[in-house]
Amino acid sequence: MRTNPPAAMPRLTGVSPWIVALLTAVLALSGCSGGGDTKDSAADTSKLQARLDAAKKTIDDAESITISLSTPHVPTGVSGLLSAKGQGNHTPAFKGKVTVVTGGTSLGADVIAVGGDVLAKTSFSPVYLSIDPASLKAPDPAALFDKTTGITQILTKTDKLTDGGKSRDGSDVLTTIKGTLPSSVVQTIIPSADGGSVFQVTYRLDDDDVLRDATLSGPFYETGGDVTYTVKLTASDTPVTIEAPTRPGA
């Protein structure tokens, strides 16, 4: 029984041998460079994440933290957080000034948050009264200092990390790291954040991996488009004691 010989490989007719050789070399190099880029990208992401991890640890290990969380404006017609500035610890507890916008009016208050209770004293009230921050589309400010579910979790839950290059802040040279955050994480900071969206985040770190600030952008409110919040956290080795004030009738 005869068996047919294997079919011969088709030949490129009319093509110079050196062109064939050149094409073969280009294809081979293309295959090699593709694998290298993937490995390099993974290594770069790992390095960026390591820096963010270090920044989180510095804040989480601090005895106290000074926080500033603010936006230039909230959309017209919505209630929301304009700013929160003060000191906190990992009890968690907070003492400072919070400004919200409600009914088209900006309202500032001295706030103490401890033990799950948020108390505020405005210029209209001489005493601290319990408030529900969720009704104002604002977070419990003390909860921001929880090591696991507080604001520093964004540093370890950022996706699609990229190196944004260097920038100057006065005499300091800072590294910019960019990425995205899922709404489930952002809602722990601003409860009104849209649940179906992805938020953009930009971090700036100094050479010691200390967080200078973080900027979060996206649809924090149901109307009015994207809003940008800037967060600044300053760690300190000095403890701070925060206690709930005495309320009327207590």
C-alpha angles and dihedrals in degrees: 000000000000121000120204116241116247114278112263119245111258114258125223103237122203092015120119113244091232091059090053090050091048093051091049091052093048092051091049093050092047091056092050096047093051093059092046093053091053092051093045091049092052091049092050092050090050091053093049091049091050089057092050090048089054091050091052092050092053091055095041092050094050122109090222139002133210111215135195118182115172149147129198090234146344122228118280114267099020133103113233151135116288098176146340119196129170147077131303145170137205096264071080107249139138137199123182148077125315125188122194134177116228130161089003092299129110112231123190126195142174105245134196117184121184137140093013092302121114117200126185136189117197132185086262094057128053092200138051115263130189115256136184106231091193089067088061093046088248131124128245095262093214091057089063089072097056107119094220107032100020132095098289091067088080088071092064099035101055117124131208096023117199134176108249094190131238130316137176128243104183106303093341123098110214133194117229119214120187133193147128134272128207116239091242089068096040092052090065087065102035108018093200093062112129110265097215100051140091117227128214118230132189123191128193118202132180124227091274091055092251112151112244095181145322127220120204122191132184146085100321091162133042093246137027102052128254123356126195123218123190119207125197121184123184117190121213136186090215113098120229124204117215121184132175113258122241110266129207111280094016 
